[in-house]
Amino acid sequence: MPRSSSVAEPLFLRPPVTLPVTDGSRFAVRRVWCVGRNYAEHIREMGNDVREPPFFFAKPADAVVGGNGTLPFPPKTSDFHHEIELVVAIGRDGVDIPVDAALAHVFGYAAGLDMTRRDLQASAKKAGKPWEMAKGFDHSAPIGAIAPAAEIGHPVSGAITLRVNGHERQRGDLADQIWSVPEIISNLSSLVELKAGDLIMTGTPAGVGPVQRGDVLEGEIAGIGTVRTTIS
């Protein structure tokens, strides 16, 4: 008679979260970092001071979803907001990266949406509590295909827009960012070691607002790509 065993069966291992690359390959996502308040007009619309050092928050990797499908309306909110953002995909490890060396760590760029439960964020801010449940919930980071920097370079300007049901809601320019991509990478890498697979969402221009079930969101960053999702 075989001996009984108290050893548990191996846990099911989920495949890594990946995003499509425009060359047909896949980019495996490790971590997702987000920059707060990086466009002056958005800072003003949220009632904050314009110039301050960049600050960061995080989303779990499995909050990332390919940006061309449906996005379920999340629970526990009545004020669900869109935020169109430039996403930087890191392709090379580094810590304390100098500004003038930062772009060598970039694999590519994409358009993404930092979806936000604004009412939960407002409550957390008022109480001095963390933002995780406002920012890091399931499906909160739809991201389009990554365009490799080897193909498109490192854009420093270009229109960044978002339409909801065909009507423009957000419009800005990458040149309007308070902190440039190299500055963001340098600053963030002084706090954590960046690794290949990390994503950095770099902030949103003005015009954020609520969405409802059935809304179609279409974001575009000139020279980089698009992101599209339908709220279900």
C-alpha positions in Angstrom: 0.0 0.0 0.0 1.5 3.4 -0.9 2.5 5.7 1.8 0.3 8.8 2.3 2.0 12.1 1.8 1.3 15.4 3.4 3.1 17.2 0.6 0.7 19.5 -1.2 0.3 19.3 -4.9 2.3 21.9 -6.9 0.4 25.1 -7.1 -0.8 26.2 -10.5 1.6 28.6 -12.0 0.0 31.4 -14.0 1.8 32.4 -17.1 3.5 35.8 -17.0 1.6 38.9 -18.0 2.8 39.9 -21.5 2.0 42.7 -23.9 2.4 42.6 -27.7 5.3 44.3 -29.4 4.8 45.8 -32.8 7.5 43.5 -34.2 5.4 40.4 -33.4 7.2 39.5 -30.1 5.9 39.7 -26.6 7.1 41.8 -23.6 6.9 40.1 -20.2 5.7 42.5 -17.5 7.5 42.5 -14.2 6.3 45.6 -12.3 4.2 48.7 -13.0 5.3 52.1 -11.7 3.2 55.2 -12.1 4.2 58.9 -12.0 1.8 61.3 -10.3 1.2 64.9 -11.4 3.5 65.2 -14.5 1.4 67.6 -16.6 0.9 71.2 -15.3 -2.7 71.5 -16.5 -3.8 68.2 -14.9 -2.1 69.2 -11.6 -4.1 72.5 -11.7 -7.4 70.7 -12.4 -6.8 68.4 -9.4 -6.1 71.4 -7.2 -2.4 70.8 -6.5 0.9 72.7 -6.7 2.4 72.6 -10.2 6.1 72.1 -9.4 7.3 69.4 -7.0 9.6 66.4 -7.2 8.1 63.4 -9.0 6.3 60.9 -6.8 5.5 57.3 -7.6 2.8 54.7 -6.9 2.4 51.1 -8.2 0.0 48.8 -9.8 0.3 45.0 -9.7 1.5 43.4 -12.9 -1.7 41.6 -13.4 -3.6 44.9 -13.5 -2.2 45.1 -17.0 -4.4 44.1 -19.9 -3.9 44.3 -23.6 -5.5 47.5 -24.7 -7.9 46.4 -27.4 -10.7 44.6 -25.6 -13.2 45.1 -22.9 -12.7 46.5 -19.4 -15.2 45.6 -16.7 -16.6 48.4 -14.6 -15.0 47.9 -11.2 -16.9 47.5 -8.0 -17.2 50.0 -5.1 -17.1 53.2 -7.2 -19.5 55.6 -8.7 -16.8 57.9 -10.2 -14.6 55.8 -12.6 -12.1 58.0 -14.5 -9.8 57.7 -17.5 -6.2 58.9 -17.7 -4.3 58.5 -21.0 -0.5 58.1 -20.5 2.8 57.4 -22.2 4.1 54.1 -21.0 7.8 53.4 -20.9 9.0 49.7 -21.2 12.3 49.1 -19.5 14.6 46.6 -21.2 17.8 46.8 -19.2 18.4 46.6 -15.4 19.8 49.5 -13.5 20.1 51.4 -10.2 21.0 55.0 -9.7 20.9 55.6 -13.4 22.3 59.0 -14.5 19.9 61.1 -16.6 22.2 61.1 -19.5 22.4 57.3 -19.6 18.7 56.7 -18.9 17.4 56.2 -22.4 19.8 53.2 -22.9 17.5 51.3 -20.5 14.4 51.9 -22.5 13.1 49.0 -24.7 10.1 50.9 -26.1 7.0 52.9 -25.6 3.2 52.4 -25.7 -0.1 54.2 -25.1 -1.8 53.2 -21.9 -4.7 54.0 -19.6 -4.3 54.6 -15.8 -7.9 53.8 -14.8 -8.9 55.3 -11.5 -11.6 55.0 -8.9 -11.6 58.7 -8.3 -14.0 58.7 -5.3 -11.9 56.1 -3.5 -8.8 58.2 -4.3 -10.4 61.3 -2.9 -11.4 59.5 0.3 -7.9 58.1 0.7 -6.3 61.5 0.2 -8.6 63.1 2.7 -7.8 60.4 5.3 -4.1 60.4 4.5 -4.3 56.7 3.5 -2.7 54.8 0.6 -4.2 54.9 -2.9 -3.9 51.2 -3.8 -7.6 50.5 -4.0 -8.1 53.6 -6.1 -5.3 52.7 -8.6 -4.2 49.1 -8.4 -7.5 47.2 -8.9 -8.1 44.5 -11.4 -7.9 45.5 -15.1 -6.8 49.0 -14.2 -4.0 49.3 -16.8 -5.1 48.7 -20.4 -1.9 49.2 -22.5 -1.5 49.0 -26.3 1.3 47.4 -28.3 4.8 48.4 -27.4 6.8 50.2 -30.2 10.5 49.4 -29.8 12.8 52.4 -29.4 15.1 50.8 -31.9 12.3 51.5 -34.5 10.8 54.8 -33.4 13.6 56.4 -31.3 12.8 58.3 -28.1 9.9 60.8 -28.8 10.1 64.0 -26.7 7.0 65.6 -28.3 3.8 64.6 -30.0 0.1 64.8 -29.4 -1.4 62.6 -26.7 -5.2 62.3 -26.9 -8.2 60.4 -25.6 -11.6 60.1 -27.1 -14.7 58.7 -25.4 -17.4 57.6 -27.8 -15.7 59.6 -30.5 -15.6 62.9 -28.5 -12.2 64.2 -27.5 -11.8 64.4 -23.7 -8.0 64.8 -23.2 -5.4 66.5 -25.3 -1.8 67.3 -24.5 1.7 67.0 -25.8 4.6 64.9 -24.6 6.6 68.1 -24.6 4.3 69.3 -21.8 5.6 66.8 -19.3 7.2 68.4 -16.2 9.6 65.6 -15.8 11.1 64.0 -18.9 11.5 60.3 -19.4 15.2 60.3 -18.6 14.6 62.3 -15.4 11.8 60.0 -14.4 14.0 56.9 -14.9 16.9 58.4 -13.0 14.7 59.5 -10.1 12.9 56.2 -9.8 16.1 54.2 -10.1 17.4 56.0 -7.1 14.5 54.5 -5.1 14.3 51.0 -6.5 16.4 48.9 -8.9 14.7 48.9 -12.3 14.6 45.6 -14.1 13.9 44.5 -17.6 10.1 44.0 -17.8 9.2 47.0 -15.6 6.7 49.5 -17.0 6.5 53.2 -16.1 3.3 55.1 -16.7 4.4 58.7 -17.0 1.3 60.8 -16.0 -1.7 62.2 -17.8 -2.6 65.6 -19.4 -5.7 67.6 -18.3 -9.2 66.5 -19.1 -9.7 63.4 -16.9 -13.3 62.5 -16.3 -15.8 59.8 -15.6 -16.8 56.9 -17.9 -19.8 54.5 -17.8 -20.7 51.1 -19.0 -20.8 51.0 -22.7 -18.3 53.8 -23.3 -15.6 53.3 -25.9 -12.2 54.8 -25.0 -9.7 55.4 -27.8 -6.3 56.8 -26.9 -3.5 57.7 -29.2 0.1 59.1 -28.9 1.5 60.4 -32.1 4.4 58.4 -33.4 4.0 55.7 -30.8 0.6 53.9 -30.9 -2.9 53.5 -29.7 -5.0 51.9 -26.9 -8.7 51.1 -27.1 -11.1 49.6 -24.7 -14.8 49.3 -24.0 -16.3 49.6 -20.5 -18.5 46.6 -19.9 
